[in-house]
Amino acid sequence: MTPLGLSVATWWWIVALTTVLFWALAVPPQPTRTYRIMVSLAPLAGALFLIGRYHTNGMNPAGALSMYSLAMLSMALGTAGHLGKLARRQLAADKAGDTDEVPLTWGFMVQLFLCLTAGMAVYFVIQP
């Protein structure tokens, strides 16, 4: 049994779409090439985590793929509209010689928390 009754091949398509959506929303607002590279590697980090979880917990492939796709979707929606502003503030601080990181805004943290919580809730609901 797979999540939502979808085949593993369908979940691969969903993974590809959510990864592209994450890249489309998160990478372009970054002001420098270094930031764009760091943000574009986030799906790789998520994939490595899930590969480890898949092998250690004996998850079925569709379960791991659904977890990844919901995480990417949650991250994309949770950071939408905030990443560019935060990256520009960090860049301005870097140019001013300030080595501290720019603090995250409350709006960003609340939006990210709500999206990640909703993503986790959906993951547990759709599992067979």
Beta strands, then each sheet from edge to edge (+ up, - down):
end
